[in-house]
Amino acid sequence: MMARMHGWILTTSVGSFIVSLILVIQSTCAEKDNSTISWISDEGWFPHENTGCENITRQAENDAIYDRVRIFYIESGRRICYNFSTTQNQIYLLRATFLFDDSLGASFDVSIGFTPTSHVKLSKDLEVERIFKATNHEVDFCLMNQHGYPYISKLELRPLGDLKYLQGKPSGVLKLVSRVDAGNTGNSIRKPVLIPYYAYPDDSFDRIWRRPDPEMVSISEPTNSTTYIDDVKKTVPAKVLQTALTHTDRLEFLHSDLDTEDSNYTVFLYFFELNQSIKTGQRVFDIYINNEIKMGKFDIWAYGSPYREAALSVTASRSLNLTLVKVENAYDLGPILNAYEILQWIQGTNQQDVEVIMKVRNELMLNNKENALLQTWSGDPCFPPWKGLKCQNISGSLSVITELNISKSQFQGPIPASITELSYLKELDLGYNNFTGKIPQFPKTSVLTSVDLSHNDLTGSVPDSFACLTNLKTLYFGCNPRFSEELPSNFNSSRLITDSGICSGQSAKKSQAIVIGTITGGSFLSTLAVGMFCGCFCRRKLKTRRNFNWTSNPMTKSSTVVSVSKSIDIRSFPLDYIENVTHKYKTLIGEGGFGSVYRGTLPDGQEVAVKVRSSTSTQGTREFDNELNLLSALRHENLVPLFGYCCENDQQILVYPFMSNGSLQDRLYGEAAKRKTLDWPTRLSIALGAARGK
């Protein structure tokens, strides 16, 4: 007997040829089990780590032939990984066993690569099984310490050949919830006879098929057969298919151990008609999951074979009810089920994005080894999101990186070229750092909508490739002293909101000069008009003018023409936010040359007026940009402030506070209910105030 075994590697063969290669690591310092499986040691896998094998204080319940565990003495927040060689695009089964011991008291997370798959805090023995597709030529199985010291009893990795668990998926991880041999009455092959399941060698992939929990099955009648089925193309062991549950009316299976939050599941069903006399149309039934019909009039013989599989997708929380109900026909044959699996899709990040963001991190580390933000970048980039990242779910269980905001993070050195490889990146903010060098070229396929590179020390000019970014709507690159302000000649700047490479201080001064010049010219014309107005009415209203107290009216006092703010916060609203605020543009409050104006309410209760440019408007993008740029630089007591804007899906929208008293036009010429009588001195005061920019 071997006194010290830490794990073994397995190759199984029948006759003179190898039928499968199964890599298994058993880190328990235990003896071999009673099957023909062999194991390799992990003794030399962690030469520089403080680790060792220890006895647990009681005999393991389900693996009585070993009672030792490997413990990793690592501090909280660190992770330890087993690294395995894999074949790219091959599907693998990974199974880890953790034996419970009161004295260990550890709490840790388990991940495959960067995808978190489990949190381990034991109150009993735990077996974790995952199915995943290898996206490259190696994979890590990692333990991330939270409390105490992480440990593991057994680790197994097996290729699953051409099984269809992840067919058509570029990547993904499935968590086994249940694998049930529905007709099993308690047989065992691989383990001692007390353990009721089939595994290797009956299942060449060593999937463990357990008998159903009697409390889980509400109505059933077991049946079995000695029918020879080895010549049928199948993915389930023959011994599993030779038994089944059936009923004259319905079968029902209830699983109440699902996650409390909604998750995506796939249910794989396996059928084999054990009654050889039954033909097409004689056993037909409907399949329901959680009272929703998933397959109607299901007939095992529909495709001319007694064996059939079905894969059903469902979103569920807490419980899953699988029900098979007979369809009324001339035959008194109810549903049958031989076996099934329930697998949960684990939330993870698109593997390509994982690899790219790690390249970005490594490039940043070259010049920013002590950067505080980079120190937090570990694990799966989206679960939970790294600081500075935002992710979006694209396929139920797979997320991609859509936003990278590392502004004001004290980065230096060149912009990582790998950023251009983030295929789903929409928003990029690298502002207020000390990046140097040139801006990398982005591919035409980039979906970038917003780029902020301002307040750095970049050189060169905006790359020509930016002109090909059809989704780009905002571009800021000002406050780079050695950077060209010129945009590429083929750049359509009319569709952009941009600072044109001008630093904010310079931009404010320039805007101020434009506004003052505009108002000065307007003031001259307005004053001339007011003079003519006064000449017409001075005789008729001389008495009124004499009684008017000019010093008491603040509108006529001499003051600064405008006040310019250099740092006004103008928000960019997404289109769906605008639609929610206006309740899908429910309340129309006005129309003008620009378009329609709608009333809305922000989440904080602030009422707003939302101007939406009409497709038939005589004002175009230039007028929209002018109004946006001017009002974002100005604040005045008599000027309605601009809250924000939206420029999305060819929509141009401006958002202002709602003025409940209406417009001056309403007061002078509107409906009688809105009209207000203004005496001539008040009208004159308004005219003079407008002429003076007040």
Secondary structure per residue as TSV (DSSP state, phi and psi in degrees):
chain	resnum	aa	ss	phi	psi
A	1	M	-	360.0	147.9
A	2	M	-	-93.8	124.7
A	3	A	S	-79.9	-21.0
A	4	R	-	-142.1	96.7
A	5	M	-	-122.3	126.9
A	6	H	-	-105.7	-10.5
A	7	G	-	158.6	163.5
A	8	W	-	-145.3	158.5
A	9	I	-	-111.4	144.0
A	10	L	E	-119.6	133.7
A	11	T	E	-127.3	121.7
A	12	T	E	-103.2	143.0
A	13	S	E	-139.4	149.4
A	14	V	E	-120.3	124.8
A	15	G	T	66.6	-125.6
A	16	S	T	-110.6	11.6
A	17	F	E	-130.4	149.5
A	18	I	E	-82.0	129.3
A	19	V	E	-99.9	-21.5
A	20	S	E	-161.3	151.9
A	21	L	E	-112.7	117.5
A	22	I	E	-121.3	118.4
A	23	L	E	-95.7	122.1
A	24	V	E	-132.3	129.6
A	25	I	E	-113.2	121.9
A	26	Q	-	-113.3	110.2
A	27	S	-	-101.3	39.6
A	28	T	S	-111.8	1.6
A	29	C	-	57.1	33.0
A	30	A	-	-105.6	174.5
A	31	E	-	-76.7	166.4
A	32	K	-	-63.4	158.0
A	33	D	-	-89.2	-173.2
A	34	N	S	-84.8	-2.2
A	35	S	S	-87.2	-174.6
A	36	T	S	-88.2	8.5
A	37	I	-	-73.5	138.1
A	38	S	-	-110.4	160.9
A	39	W	-	-134.6	150.6
A	40	I	B	-110.2	156.6
A	41	S	-	-82.0	145.8
A	42	D	-	-102.5	20.1
A	43	E	T	-54.1	-41.1
A	44	G	T	-100.0	14.3
A	45	W	S	-75.3	-26.3
A	46	F	-	-129.5	67.2
A	47	P	T	-65.9	-24.4
A	48	H	T	-107.0	11.1
A	49	E	S	-109.4	151.5
A	50	N	-	-85.9	100.5
A	51	T	E	-147.5	160.8
A	52	G	E	-171.3	169.6
A	53	C	E	-103.2	139.5
A	54	E	E	-136.7	154.4
A	55	N	E	-77.2	143.1
A	56	I	-	-87.6	161.1
A	57	T	S	-85.7	-0.9
A	58	R	S	-147.1	158.7
A	59	Q	-	-66.4	134.7
A	60	A	-	-63.6	139.7
A	61	E	S	-72.9	-46.1
A	62	N	S	-101.1	-10.0
A	63	D	-	-132.3	68.0
A	64	A	T	-64.0	-15.6
A	65	I	T	-84.5	-1.3
A	66	Y	-	-149.8	150.8
A	67	D	-	-145.1	35.2
A	68	R	E	-124.6	153.9
A	69	V	E	-133.6	153.5
A	70	R	E	-96.4	129.3
A	71	I	E	-112.2	138.8
A	72	F	E	-109.5	115.9
A	73	Y	-	-87.9	74.6
A	74	I	-	-117.8	154.0
A	75	E	-	-77.0	163.4
A	76	S	T	-60.5	138.7
A	77	G	T	93.3	-15.7
A	78	R	-	-90.5	158.1
A	79	R	E	-130.2	152.6
A	80	I	E	-124.5	139.4
A	81	C	E	-131.4	139.9
A	82	Y	E	-89.0	132.5
A	83	N	E	-112.6	124.7
A	84	F	E	-118.0	144.2
A	85	S	E	-77.8	137.9
A	86	T	-	-134.9	168.3
A	87	T	-	-101.9	125.4
A	88	Q	T	-58.0	135.6
A	89	N	T	73.2	2.6
A	90	Q	-	-80.0	143.3
A	91	I	E	-91.8	136.1
A	92	Y	E	-126.4	152.2
A	93	L	E	-106.0	128.9
A	94	L	E	-122.1	128.0
A	95	R	E	-129.2	127.1
A	96	A	E	-121.6	138.7
A	97	T	E	-117.4	132.5
A	98	F	E	-124.5	114.0
A	99	L	-	-84.5	138.3
A	100	F	-	-83.6	138.6
A	101	D	-	-149.3	125.6
A	102	D	T	-56.5	-33.1
A	103	S	T	-74.6	-16.7
A	104	L	T	-80.2	-49.4
A	105	G	-	54.8	37.2
A	106	A	-	-94.4	159.2
A	107	S	E	-138.8	122.7
A	108	F	E	-155.5	161.8
A	109	D	E	-103.4	149.7
A	110	V	E	-117.6	136.0
A	111	S	E	-140.0	151.9
A	112	I	E	-107.7	114.2
A	113	G	T	62.5	-124.2
A	114	F	T	-102.7	5.0
A	115	T	E	-91.7	112.8
A	116	P	E	-68.3	131.8
A	117	T	E	-118.9	-23.6
A	118	S	E	-158.0	153.4
A	119	H	E	-114.8	125.7
A	120	V	E	-105.6	115.9
A	121	K	-	-144.5	96.8
A	122	L	-	-83.1	141.2
A	123	S	S	-125.7	-3.6
A	124	K	S	-160.3	173.7
A	125	D	-	-59.6	142.9
A	126	L	E	-131.0	133.5
A	127	E	E	-120.9	120.3
A	128	V	E	-109.2	123.0
A	129	E	E	-124.1	131.0
A	130	R	E	-131.6	149.1
A	131	I	E	-119.9	129.0
A	132	F	E	-144.8	161.5
A	133	K	E	-104.1	128.4
A	134	A	-	-72.9	124.1
A	135	T	S	-94.2	-9.0
A	136	N	S	-149.7	-156.0
A	137	H	S	-99.0	14.4
A	138	E	E	-158.4	159.7
A	139	V	E	-145.2	146.6
A	140	D	E	-107.3	137.5
A	141	F	E	-112.1	117.8
A	142	C	E	-123.1	148.4
A	143	L	E	-115.8	121.6
A	144	M	E	-106.1	116.3
A	145	N	E	-73.4	134.5
A	146	Q	E	-112.7	-45.7
A	147	H	E	-152.6	140.3
A	148	G	S	73.1	-143.4
A	149	Y	-	-128.7	125.5
A	150	P	-	-67.2	152.1
A	151	Y	E	-149.8	164.6
A	152	I	E	-150.0	146.4
A	153	S	S	-103.0	-34.6
A	154	K	E	-160.5	142.2
A	155	L	E	-138.6	126.4
A	156	E	E	-130.1	136.4
A	157	L	E	-131.2	125.5
A	158	R	E	-137.5	132.6
A	159	P	E	-71.7	143.4
A	160	L	-	-107.1	20.6
A	161	G	T	58.1	-131.5
A	162	D	T	-103.8	24.3
A	163	L	-	-60.9	150.0
A	164	K	-	-97.7	23.6
A	165	Y	T	-57.6	-43.4
A	166	L	T	-117.7	31.1
A	167	Q	T	-60.9	130.9
A	168	G	T	81.1	-1.4
A	169	K	-	-101.7	132.0
A	170	P	S	-68.5	-27.6
A	171	S	S	-164.1	180.0
A	172	G	-	144.9	160.2
A	173	V	E	-131.8	130.1
A	174	L	E	-110.4	134.7
A	175	K	E	-101.7	126.9
A	176	L	E	-73.4	121.5
A	177	V	E	-93.7	-45.2
A	178	S	E	-160.4	141.9
A	179	R	E	-132.6	111.3
A	180	V	E	-119.6	127.0
A	181	D	E	-91.4	94.2
A	182	A	T	-57.9	-34.1
A	183	G	T	-95.9	6.4
A	184	N	-	-68.7	130.4
A	185	T	-	-106.6	8.7
A	186	G	S	126.3	15.2
A	187	N	-	-74.6	158.5
A	188	S	-	-146.4	142.9
A	189	I	S	-115.8	-56.8
A	190	R	S	-76.7	-36.0
A	191	K	S	-105.8	176.3
A	192	P	-	-56.1	156.8
A	193	V	T	-63.3	-14.2
A	194	L	T	-75.5	-14.7
A	195	I	S	-97.6	114.1
A	196	P	-	-86.4	79.4
A	197	Y	E	-162.2	161.7
A	198	Y	E	-101.2	146.7
A	199	A	-	-153.4	-146.2
A	200	Y	T	-68.8	139.0
A	201	P	T	-91.4	-3.1
A	202	D	T	-61.4	-38.1
A	203	D	S	-105.5	112.3
A	204	S	T	-63.9	-17.5
A	205	F	T	-96.2	3.8
A	206	D	-	58.1	31.9
A	207	R	-	-71.7	139.2
A	208	I	-	-95.7	116.9
A	209	W	E	-103.6	109.7
A	210	R	E	-97.0	154.0
A	211	R	-	-73.8	154.7
A	212	P	-	-71.5	147.8
A	213	D	-	-71.9	124.5
A	214	P	T	-55.6	-30.5
A	215	E	T	-75.5	-13.7
A	216	M	T	-87.4	-27.0
A	217	V	E	-101.3	120.4
A	218	S	E	-88.1	-40.1
A	219	I	E	-137.4	124.8
A	220	S	-	-167.4	160.3
A	221	E	E	-137.2	114.0
A	222	P	E	-68.0	146.4
A	223	T	E	-144.5	153.5
A	224	N	E	-145.7	167.4
A	225	S	-	-152.1	154.3
A	226	T	-	-105.2	18.4
A	227	T	-	-55.9	136.2
A	228	Y	-	-77.1	116.7
A	229	I	-	-124.4	10.4
A	230	D	T	-67.7	-20.1
A	231	D	T	-86.8	2.5
A	232	V	S	-92.7	132.7
A	233	K	-	-71.3	117.4
A	234	K	-	-147.8	164.0
A	235	T	S	-116.5	5.6
A	236	V	S	-117.1	142.2
A	237	P	-	-57.1	146.0
A	238	A	H	-58.8	-39.5
A	239	K	H	-64.3	-29.5
A	240	V	H	-71.9	-39.6
A	241	L	H	-75.5	-17.5
A	242	Q	T	-78.0	-2.8
A	243	T	E	-127.9	156.0
A	244	A	E	-159.5	165.9
A	245	L	E	-109.1	141.2
A	246	T	E	-145.1	164.7
A	247	H	-	-157.8	153.0
A	248	T	S	-69.6	-18.7
A	249	D	S	-127.1	-53.4
A	250	R	E	-156.2	150.5
A	251	L	E	-117.8	141.9
A	252	E	E	-141.7	130.6
A	253	F	E	-127.2	128.2
A	254	L	E	-119.2	124.5
A	255	H	E	-114.7	119.8
A	256	S	-	-112.5	22.9
A	257	D	-	-115.1	25.7
A	258	L	S	-79.9	166.3
A	259	D	-	-60.8	151.6
A	260	T	S	-73.9	-21.2
A	261	E	S	-100.7	155.8
A	262	D	-	-56.9	131.9
A	263	S	E	-140.5	161.4
A	264	N	E	-94.4	134.0
A	265	Y	E	-129.2	152.0
A	266	T	E	-121.5	129.9
A	267	V	E	-108.5	118.8
A	268	F	E	-99.8	123.4
A	269	L	E	-112.2	140.7
A	270	Y	E	-127.2	124.4
A	271	F	E	-123.9	139.2
A	272	F	E	-141.5	124.5
A	273	E	-	-76.5	109.1
A	274	L	-	-79.8	-22.0
A	275	N	-	-90.3	104.3
A	276	Q	T	-67.2	-15.2
A	277	S	T	-84.5	-12.7
A	278	I	-	-80.0	136.6
A	279	K	-	-119.7	-177.6
A	280	T	T	-56.7	133.8
A	281	G	T	88.1	-5.0
A	282	Q	S	-92.7	-22.1
A	283	R	S	-128.4	99.8
A	284	V	E	-126.8	133.7
A	285	F	E	-150.8	160.2
A	286	D	E	-96.9	148.8
A	287	I	E	-116.4	123.8
A	288	Y	E	-117.4	145.6
A	289	I	E	-128.7	121.8
A	290	N	T	51.4	47.4
A	291	N	T	67.3	11.3
A	292	E	E	-109.7	125.7
A	293	I	E	-69.9	128.3
A	294	K	E	-106.2	-35.1
A	295	M	E	-142.8	123.7
A	296	G	E	-99.7	145.3
A	297	K	E	51.0	52.6
A	298	F	E	-75.5	128.4
A	299	D	E	-129.3	118.0
A	300	I	G	-57.3	-39.1
A	301	W	G	-83.6	7.7
A	302	A	G	-58.6	-29.1
A	303	Y	G	-110.1	21.6
A	304	G	S	78.9	15.8
A	305	S	-	-132.1	146.2
A	306	P	S	-76.7	-5.5
A	307	Y	E	-113.1	135.9
A	308	R	E	-151.8	146.9
A	309	E	E	-119.8	159.7
A	310	A	E	-146.1	139.1
A	311	A	E	-121.5	118.1
A	312	L	E	-119.5	133.2
A	313	S	E	-100.1	144.7
A	314	V	E	-155.9	147.6
A	315	T	E	-105.5	126.9
A	316	A	E	-149.8	164.1
A	317	S	S	-142.9	144.9
A	318	R	S	69.1	-51.9
A	319	S	-	-144.3	158.1
A	320	L	E	-138.1	125.3
A	321	N	E	-112.9	114.1
A	322	L	E	-101.6	120.9
A	323	T	E	-131.1	132.5
A	324	L	E	-116.4	122.5
A	325	V	E	-123.8	131.0
A	326	K	E	-62.9	139.5
A	327	V	-	-92.4	131.1
A	328	E	-	-62.7	127.2
A	329	N	-	-153.6	-169.1
A	330	A	S	-76.3	-9.8
A	331	Y	S	-109.2	139.7
A	332	D	-	-91.5	57.7
A	333	L	-	-120.7	115.6
A	334	G	-	-88.6	-173.8
A	335	P	-	-68.7	159.9
A	336	I	E	-139.1	147.1
A	337	L	E	-147.8	127.3
A	338	N	-	-91.7	-42.4
A	339	A	E	-162.4	160.7
A	340	Y	E	-157.4	160.1
A	341	E	E	-130.8	143.1
A	342	I	E	-118.3	120.5
A	343	L	E	-125.3	134.4
A	344	Q	E	-101.8	134.4
A	345	W	E	-77.4	124.2
A	346	I	-	-87.4	130.1
A	347	Q	-	-63.8	129.5
A	348	G	E	-153.0	173.5
A	349	T	E	-99.2	140.3
A	350	N	-	-45.8	127.1
A	351	Q	H	-59.4	-37.6
A	352	Q	H	-62.3	-42.0
A	353	D	H	-65.1	-37.1
A	354	V	H	-60.1	-48.2
A	355	E	H	-64.9	-39.6
A	356	V	H	-69.1	-44.8
A	357	I	H	-67.7	-28.3
A	358	M	H	-69.0	-36.1
A	359	K	H	-64.7	-40.9
A	360	V	H	-59.7	-45.5
A	361	R	H	-60.4	-44.9
A	362	N	H	-65.2	-38.3
A	363	E	H	-66.3	-39.3
A	364	L	H	-66.8	-34.8
A	365	M	H	-64.3	-25.3
A	366	L	T	-58.8	-34.4
A	367	N	T	-117.9	4.5
A	368	N	-	-142.1	50.3
A	369	K	T	-60.6	-31.1
A	370	E	T	-100.3	10.3
A	371	N	-	-63.4	130.0
A	372	A	H	-65.8	-37.9
A	373	L	H	-65.9	-43.0
A	374	L	H	-63.2	-29.0
A	375	Q	H	-64.9	-21.6
A	376	T	T	-90.5	-8.3
A	377	W	-	-83.6	96.8
A	378	S	-	-154.0	160.4
A	379	G	S	77.5	-159.9
A	380	D	-	-70.1	129.9
A	381	P	S	-62.9	-23.5
A	382	C	B	-111.2	-9.0
A	383	F	T	-134.7	92.8
A	384	P	T	-75.7	163.5
A	385	P	B	-61.8	137.4
A	386	W	-	-61.8	152.0
A	387	K	T	-60.7	126.9
A	388	G	T	96.4	-7.9
A	389	L	E	-109.9	147.7
A	390	K	E	-129.1	141.6
A	391	C	E	-124.7	161.9
A	392	Q	E	-137.6	136.1
A	393	N	E	-77.3	131.3
A	394	I	S	-117.8	-14.8
A	395	S	S	-152.9	45.6
A	396	G	S	81.1	-56.7
A	397	S	S	-120.7	-3.4
A	398	L	E	-114.5	130.0
A	399	S	E	-116.5	155.9
A	400	V	E	-129.0	159.4
A	401	I	E	-86.4	121.4
A	402	T	E	-113.7	-14.8
A	403	E	E	-143.3	134.6
A	404	L	E	-127.4	109.6
A	405	N	E	-125.1	98.7
A	406	I	-	-119.2	35.1
A	407	S	T	-68.2	154.3
A	408	K	T	54.2	41.2
A	409	S	S	-117.7	11.3
A	410	Q	-	63.0	35.2
A	411	F	-	-82.1	150.3
A	412	Q	E	-139.1	171.8
A	413	G	E	90.7	-176.3
A	414	P	E	-71.4	156.2
A	415	I	-	-68.0	129.1
A	416	P	-	-58.1	123.8
A	417	A	G	-64.6	-24.3
A	418	S	G	-66.4	-18.1
A	419	I	G	-55.9	-32.9
A	420	T	G	-67.8	-11.4
A	421	E	G	-92.4	-2.5
A	422	L	-	-77.5	98.2
A	423	S	T	-66.1	-26.1
A	424	Y	T	-106.1	7.8
A	425	L	-	-68.8	125.6
A	426	K	-	-107.9	-37.1
A	427	E	E	-125.1	129.8
A	428	L	E	-130.0	119.4
A	429	D	E	-127.8	107.4
A	430	L	-	-114.9	16.7
A	431	G	-	-66.4	159.3
A	432	Y	S	57.9	45.1
A	433	N	S	-123.8	-156.4
A	434	N	E	-131.8	42.1
A	435	F	E	-65.9	143.6
A	436	T	E	-124.8	173.3
A	437	G	E	82.9	-165.3
A	438	K	-	-94.0	159.4
A	439	I	-	-77.8	130.3
A	440	P	-	-68.7	154.6
A	441	Q	-	-76.7	131.7
A	442	F	-	-98.4	144.9
A	443	P	-	-71.3	158.7
A	444	K	T	-62.3	-24.0
A	445	T	T	-79.6	-4.1
A	446	S	-	-60.8	142.7
A	447	V	-	-106.4	21.6
A	448	L	-	-56.6	134.5
A	449	T	-	-113.8	-22.8
A	450	S	E	-145.0	131.2
A	451	V	E	-134.5	128.1
A	452	D	E	-126.0	111.4
A	453	L	-	-119.3	15.6
A	454	S	-	-70.5	161.8
A	455	H	S	58.0	52.5
A	456	N	S	-131.8	-159.2
A	457	D	E	-130.3	48.2
A	458	L	E	-77.0	157.9
A	459	T	-	-125.0	167.7
A	460	G	B	90.0	-144.2
A	461	S	-	-146.6	173.8
A	462	V	-	-62.8	126.7
A	463	P	-	-61.2	147.1
A	464	D	G	-58.4	-28.8
A	465	S	G	-62.0	-23.7
A	466	F	G	-64.6	-26.8
A	467	A	G	-67.4	-19.5
A	468	C	G	-95.1	-0.5
A	469	L	-	-84.5	93.1
A	470	T	T	-67.9	-19.0
A	471	N	T	-94.1	-5.8
A	472	L	-	-69.0	126.3
A	473	K	-	-119.4	-28.0
A	474	T	E	-131.9	138.8
A	475	L	E	-145.2	118.7
A	476	Y	E	-122.7	126.1
A	477	F	-	-142.8	20.2
A	478	G	-	-71.8	170.6
A	479	C	S	62.0	35.4
A	480	N	-	-115.4	95.5
A	481	P	T	-54.2	-31.2
A	482	R	T	-104.7	19.2
A	483	F	B	-108.0	141.4
A	484	S	-	-71.3	140.5
A	485	E	-	-86.2	-6.1
A	486	E	-	-78.3	134.9
A	487	L	-	-89.8	154.1
A	488	P	-	-54.0	146.0
A	489	S	T	-60.9	-28.2
A	490	N	T	-92.0	15.9
A	491	F	-	-87.9	129.5
A	492	N	-	-91.6	83.9
A	493	S	G	-70.5	-15.5
A	494	S	G	-66.2	-22.6
A	495	R	G	-92.7	3.0
A	496	L	-	-110.2	148.4
A	497	I	E	-99.2	116.1
A	498	T	E	-145.1	155.2
A	499	D	-	-89.7	2.3
A	500	S	T	55.5	26.5
A	501	G	T	78.8	4.5
A	502	I	-	-89.9	137.3
A	503	C	-	-68.7	152.2
A	504	S	H	-58.4	-38.6
A	505	G	H	-64.3	-45.3
A	506	Q	H	-64.3	-39.8
A	507	S	H	-62.7	-40.6
A	508	A	H	-65.8	-41.1
A	509	K	H	-64.2	-42.2
A	510	K	H	-63.5	-44.1
A	511	S	H	-62.8	-39.4
A	512	Q	H	-62.7	-43.1
A	513	A	H	-62.5	-42.1
A	514	I	H	-63.1	-45.6
A	515	V	H	-64.8	-44.2
A	516	I	H	-63.8	-41.9
A	517	G	H	-62.2	-42.3
A	518	T	H	-62.9	-45.1
A	519	I	H	-70.1	-35.0
A	520	T	H	-61.2	-46.9
A	521	G	H	-62.5	-42.5
A	522	G	H	-65.0	-34.5
A	523	S	H	-64.3	-39.5
A	524	F	H	-61.0	-47.2
A	525	L	H	-65.9	-40.3
A	526	S	H	-65.6	-39.9
A	527	T	H	-63.6	-40.3
A	528	L	H	-61.4	-42.4
A	529	A	H	-65.5	-40.0
A	530	V	H	-64.5	-37.4
A	531	G	H	-61.3	-43.0
A	532	M	H	-64.4	-39.6
A	533	F	H	-61.0	-44.3
A	534	C	H	-66.1	-38.1
A	535	G	H	-62.2	-34.4
A	536	C	H	-71.9	-33.7
A	537	F	H	-116.8	2.9
A	538	C	T	-63.9	-36.2
A	539	R	T	-70.4	-41.2
A	540	R	T	-69.9	-29.0
A	541	K	T	-116.7	25.0
A	542	L	H	-61.5	-40.6
A	543	K	H	-64.5	-42.8
A	544	T	H	-63.7	-38.0
A	545	R	H	-66.1	-37.0
A	546	R	H	-66.6	-33.8
A	547	N	H	-80.3	-13.3
A	548	F	-	-78.2	129.5
A	549	N	-	-89.5	98.1
A	550	W	G	-65.5	-35.1
A	551	T	G	-71.5	-19.8
A	552	S	G	-88.0	-9.0
A	553	N	-	-98.2	110.8
A	554	P	G	-66.5	-15.8
A	555	M	G	-69.7	-18.5
A	556	T	G	-102.9	0.5
A	557	K	S	-72.2	147.6
A	558	S	-	-74.6	130.3
A	559	S	-	-154.4	176.5
A	560	T	-	-63.2	142.2
A	561	V	S	-64.1	-53.2
A	562	V	-	-140.0	163.1
A	563	S	-	-120.8	133.1
A	564	V	B	-111.2	130.4
A	565	S	-	-100.9	136.1
A	566	K	S	-90.0	-8.6
A	567	S	S	-146.5	59.8
A	568	I	-	-86.1	131.1
A	569	D	-	-85.7	103.8
A	570	I	-	-104.4	121.2
A	571	R	E	-85.9	145.8
A	572	S	E	-100.9	113.6
A	573	F	-	-96.2	136.6
A	574	P	-	-70.6	156.0
A	575	L	H	-62.6	-40.5
A	576	D	H	-65.7	-29.3
A	577	Y	H	-66.3	-44.2
A	578	I	H	-60.6	-42.0
A	579	E	H	-64.4	-37.0
A	580	N	H	-69.0	-41.6
A	581	V	H	-61.8	-39.1
A	582	T	T	-94.8	4.2
A	583	H	T	53.3	52.0
A	584	K	T	61.3	41.7
A	585	Y	T	57.9	50.6
A	586	K	-	-76.2	-42.5
A	587	T	E	-109.6	106.4
A	588	L	E	-84.8	126.4
A	589	I	E	-117.7	-3.8
A	590	G	E	176.3	166.3
A	591	E	E	-143.3	149.3
A	592	G	-	-152.6	-167.7
A	593	G	S	-65.2	-28.1
A	594	F	S	-77.2	-39.9
A	595	G	E	157.4	-155.3
A	596	S	E	-90.6	152.6
A	597	V	E	-119.5	128.8
A	598	Y	E	-120.3	150.4
A	599	R	E	-90.7	139.9
A	600	G	E	-146.4	171.4
A	601	T	E	-134.9	123.7
A	602	L	-	-73.2	162.9
A	603	P	T	-57.4	-26.9
A	604	D	T	-86.0	4.2
A	605	G	S	96.8	-10.5
A	606	Q	-	-65.8	126.1
A	607	E	E	-83.9	140.5
A	608	V	E	-132.8	157.5
A	609	A	E	-109.5	125.1
A	610	V	E	-111.7	111.3
A	611	K	E	-90.4	119.7
A	612	V	E	-112.4	119.0
A	613	R	E	-65.7	130.1
A	614	S	-	-81.3	149.2
A	615	S	T	-65.5	-20.5
A	616	T	T	-100.3	8.3
A	617	S	-	-65.0	142.1
A	618	T	S	-77.1	-13.9
A	619	Q	-	-91.7	138.9
A	620	G	-	-115.7	-159.8
A	621	T	H	-61.4	-35.9
A	622	R	H	-62.2	-45.7
A	623	E	H	-64.1	-38.5
A	624	F	H	-62.2	-46.6
A	625	D	H	-62.9	-40.7
A	626	N	H	-62.1	-47.8
A	627	E	H	-63.3	-40.2
A	628	L	H	-65.7	-46.4
A	629	N	H	-68.2	-41.0
A	630	L	H	-68.3	-49.2
A	631	L	H	-71.5	-22.4
A	632	S	T	-77.8	-10.6
A	633	A	T	-106.7	-6.2
A	634	L	B	-120.4	146.1
A	635	R	-	-141.2	130.3
A	636	H	-	-150.0	148.5
A	637	E	T	-64.0	-25.8
A	638	N	T	-107.7	14.9
A	639	L	S	-117.4	125.1
A	640	V	-	-62.0	122.1
A	641	P	-	-72.9	154.8
A	642	L	-	-95.0	121.8
A	643	F	-	-78.3	-44.9
A	644	G	E	-176.9	-171.9
A	645	Y	E	-151.2	167.0
A	646	C	E	-139.8	129.2
A	647	C	E	-134.3	85.1
A	648	E	E	-147.3	139.0
A	649	N	T	54.2	44.2
A	650	D	T	64.5	13.0
A	651	Q	E	-94.4	138.0
A	652	Q	E	-123.7	115.3
A	653	I	E	-134.0	137.6
A	654	L	E	-119.2	140.9
A	655	V	E	-119.9	121.5
A	656	Y	E	-121.8	162.4
A	657	P	E	-67.4	146.4
A	658	F	-	-78.9	127.0
A	659	M	-	-95.9	104.6
A	660	S	T	-69.0	-21.5
A	661	N	T	-86.1	2.2
A	662	G	-	80.6	-169.1
A	663	S	-	-98.3	168.5
A	664	L	H	-63.2	-35.4
A	665	Q	H	-61.6	-39.9
A	666	D	H	-61.3	-41.4
A	667	R	H	-67.3	-31.6
A	668	L	H	-91.7	-42.4
A	669	Y	H	-128.9	4.9
A	670	G	S	-79.4	-163.4
A	671	E	-	-60.3	153.7
A	672	A	T	-56.5	-36.0
A	673	A	T	-67.5	-29.1
A	674	K	T	-93.8	-18.7
A	675	R	-	-71.9	145.2
A	676	K	-	-132.5	131.8
A	677	T	-	-73.1	124.0
A	678	L	-	-114.8	126.5
A	679	D	-	-73.8	166.9
A	680	W	H	-67.6	-35.0
A	681	P	H	-61.3	-37.7
A	682	T	H	-66.6	-41.8
A	683	R	H	-62.4	-41.5
A	684	L	H	-63.7	-40.1
A	685	S	H	-61.6	-41.6
A	686	I	H	-63.9	-43.2
A	687	A	H	-63.6	-43.7
A	688	L	H	-66.3	-39.4
A	689	G	H	-62.6	-41.4
A	690	A	H	-64.9	-40.5
A	691	A	H	-64.9	-31.6
A	692	R	T	-90.5	8.1
A	693	G	T	75.4	27.5
A	694	K	-	-108.2	360.0
